[in-house]
Structure formats: C-alpha cells, structure tokens
Amino acid sequence: MMAMCQGNHEAGYTLVELLIAMGLLALVGALMTSSLEFGTRVSRQAQSELDNLDEMGTIREFLVNQIGQAYPFVDETASDPPSPLEGRDDALTFIAPLAEPWTQGGLYRFTFYLALGRNGRSLNLAWTPLTRGTGNPRTTLGAVDTVLIDGLADLKFAYLKRGDRESKGVWRSTWLDKEELPDLVRITVGFDDDDVSWPDLIVPLVIDADASCLYDPVSRRCRR
C-alpha cells in the first residue's frame, strides 16, 4: 500500500509546479504576441516607405515626360504673344501635348507651381486646353488643378541655356525669352520630413523650335 502511494506521488505534479508551468507558458505567449505585433509594424512601415518611393518615382517620371515635351508655340493671333515658356523660381508655365499614356491630341497650357494651402506647401499642376488669342501664359480658365506632392518645405525651378554667352552656363531663376526655350529645367524640392529625399531633377527639353513659325521680333508674329 505504501509502495502504491509513493508511485502515484512521483508520477504527478504539485500545484506549485503547475502554476510555474502556466506562468512560463503565459510569458512565452506574451513574447510571441509582442514579436508578431512588432514584425507587423515593421512590415507596414516598410511597405509604406516602398509605396512612397514608388509614388515619388512616378511623379518624377511624369515631370520629365511632361516638361520635356515643352513646345515653342507662338500664338500669332494674340496682340502681345507671351513667351512659349515662362519660368520663375516658384512656377513654370509652358505649352505641350499631354504626355503618354494620357495623350488626347492637341496642345495644352501647363503650370507647375508652389501652392500654399491648409496642409502646408505643395507642388500643384494646373492645365487647360490651349486657346488661341488668350495672350496670357497664366490663363487657366476651366483649368484642372491638382496636387502632385504635398508636405513641401521649399520648391525651386531653374533654367539653363547651354552655349549662352550671357549666362555662361549659369542657372537662371527666371526665363522669359520669346524666341527660345531653355535646354534644361532643374527642379529642387525640400520636404518638411527630413527623412524624405529628392535629388535635384534635371529635365532636358527635346524641342527647341516651332517648325511652322518664323518669329518676327518686330511684328511679334510668326512669318509662315
């Protein structure tokens, strides 16, 4: 009888041992849950950063394609034809077709500019179909206006004409030439978030003359 009692005692667990085991299991479970939550947060953060990089890449590609197609169009029906490209340090207005894949035919007047709204500064785009005789490069009646990038600390445009003896290869903060387009447009962007980087974007303009226009600076019209 004594032997049977002794055997049962050795095969079982005491209440203290069970409590310790349950405590260890609870600790392991808590550690596993914490690790899973941390891994989920890291994964979401990494995905968010990848999405932001992808979005930035898309916007940079759009800027290169759209600005690169700037067309030196001169509206001979206007009493005082504007510059085909008007550039300031905080805005760029030019005429171009829509970049692919949004090509719809015809020319449009585009304005990229630094805007100040409720959520801070942003890079905005306003565009409208080109109408002859408007006479003002800033005309945006019926224009579509959209925010491309927000959270900006600063935005600067600069313009360069290679081989220009006057500028001597120096970037200009404005461009108002009625006869020529710049060869390059530089876009410098700073963000409120220091962790977001934007290397200077330099856009080459591929068209330097309107083949259908011989501009007469006296009459300020095209000689066809």
N, C-alpha and C positions, 0 to 999 in steps of 0.2 A: 504494500500500500504506500509506503514511504517512497519507494522507487518510482511509482507511477506519478505521484505528486511532483517529485523532483524533475522528471522528464517533461511534464507539462509546463513547468516553470521555465525551463531552458528553451523551449520552443516558442514561447510567446514574447510580447513586448510590453514594457511598462508604460504607464501613462506619460511619464516624462519623456521617454524615447519617442512616443507618437507625437507629442507636442513639438519636440525638436524637429522631427522629420517634416511635420506640417509647416513649421516656420521656415525651414530651408526651402521647401517647395514654393512657398509664397514669395520668398526672396528671389528665387530663380525666375519665377513668373513675372515679377515686377521688373527685373533686369531685362528679360526678353522683351517685355512690352515697351520699356523705355528705349531699347535698342531699335525696335521696329519703328517707333514714332520718330526717332532721330533720323533713321535711314529714309523715312518717307519725306521728312522736311528737307533733307539734303537733296533728295531726288527731285522734289518740286522746285527747289531753288535752282538747281542745275538746269532743269527744263525751262524755267522762266528766263534764265540768262541766255540759253540757246535760242529761245523764241525772240528775245530782244535783239540778239546778234543777227538772226535771220531777217527780222524786220528792218534793222538798220542797213543790212546788205541790200535788201530790196529797194529801199529809198535811195541809197547811193547809186544803184544801177539806174533807177528811174531818172535821177538828176543828170547823170551822164548822158543818157539817151535823149532826154528832152532838151536840155540846154545845148547839147552837141549838134542838134538839128536847127539851131537858130538860123533864120533865113533873112538875108539883107533886103527885105522887101521895102520899096519906096512907094507910097501912095501918091501918085501924081494928081489925083483928083482933090487932094487936100490943099487949102490955101497956104499952109505952112507945114509941109510934111515933117513929121517927127523923125528922130533917129530910129533906124530899124532895130537898134538895141540901145536901151537907156539903162545905164548901170550906176548905182550908188553903193555906198558901203553897206547899207541895210536893205537894199531892194534891187531886183533885177527884172526888167521888163523887156520882152523880145517877141518876135513873131516866128512861128514854126508850125509844121504839121504835128499832129498827135503822134507820139512815139508808139511803136508796136508794144503790145498787141491791141492797143485801143485806136488804131488808125481808122478814121472815118472819112478821110478826104478833106481837102481844103486847108486853109491856114487859120491859125488861132493866135490870139494875143495872150501871152502868159506873163504873170507877175509872181515871182517868188519874193517874199518879204518877211521881215521880222515883225511879228504881231505881239501885242501886249493885251492879254485877256485876264479873266478871273483866275485862271490857273497858272498865271505867270507868262513867260515869254514862249513863243513857238515860231516855227518855220511854217508859213502858210503859203498856199498856192491859189491864185485866182486866175481863171482862164475863161475866155469867151470867143466865139467865132469872130474872125476878122471882118470888119465892115469898112468898106472904102469911104473916105471922106470924113472919118472921125476926127482926124487931125490931132489927136492927143494919145500918146502911148499909154496913158494911165486910164483910158476909158474902159470901164468894166461893167457897162450896163448889161444886166442879165447874166452876170458872170457867176460861175460856180466857184465857191470859195471853200477850201478845206484845209484842215490842219494836217501837216505831214509829220512833224516832230514837235513834241512839247517838252517842258522841263528844261528849257534852254537858259543858260546864263548869258550867252552872247552869240551873235551871228555876224559874220563879216564877209562881204563879197569883194573881190579884187580882180583887176583886168590887166592883161599883158598883150602887147603887140610886139612880136619878135622882129628885129630889124628896124624898129622905130628909132631914129636918131635922137628925137626929142626925149623920149622916155629912157633910152639907153638900157633897155631890158629891165626897168624898174616897174614893179606892180603899181597900178593906179587904183585909187579909191573910187574914181568915177569914170564913166565912159559915155560921151555924148556925140561921138563922131557920126556925121550924117552919111559918110561915104564908105566907111569900112567898119567891119566887125573886129573885135579883138581876136587874137589867136587862141588865147587861153582865159578861162574864168576859174578863179580859185574860191572855194567856199570853206571858211573856217568856222567851226562850231564848238562852243563850250557848253557844258551841261551843269545844272545845279548839283547833280550827283557826281562827285569826283571819281567814282568807280567806273563811270561810263566814258569810254574813249572814242574819239572821232578823229582819225588822221585827216589832215587837210586834203580836200577833194579837189583835184585839178582836172578841169574839163576842156578838152580840145574842141574847137568849133570846126566843123568839117566843110562848111560852105562859106566862101569869102566874097561872093559876088552874085548879084541877080543877073542871070544871063539875058533876061529880056529888057534890062534897063541900062541906059547910058545916062548917068545922073548929071544934070546941068546945074552947077552951083549958083549960076546967075538967076535962072528962072526957078530954081529949086524944084525941077520936074525931070521926069525921065524923057530922054530922047529915044524913041522906039525906032 
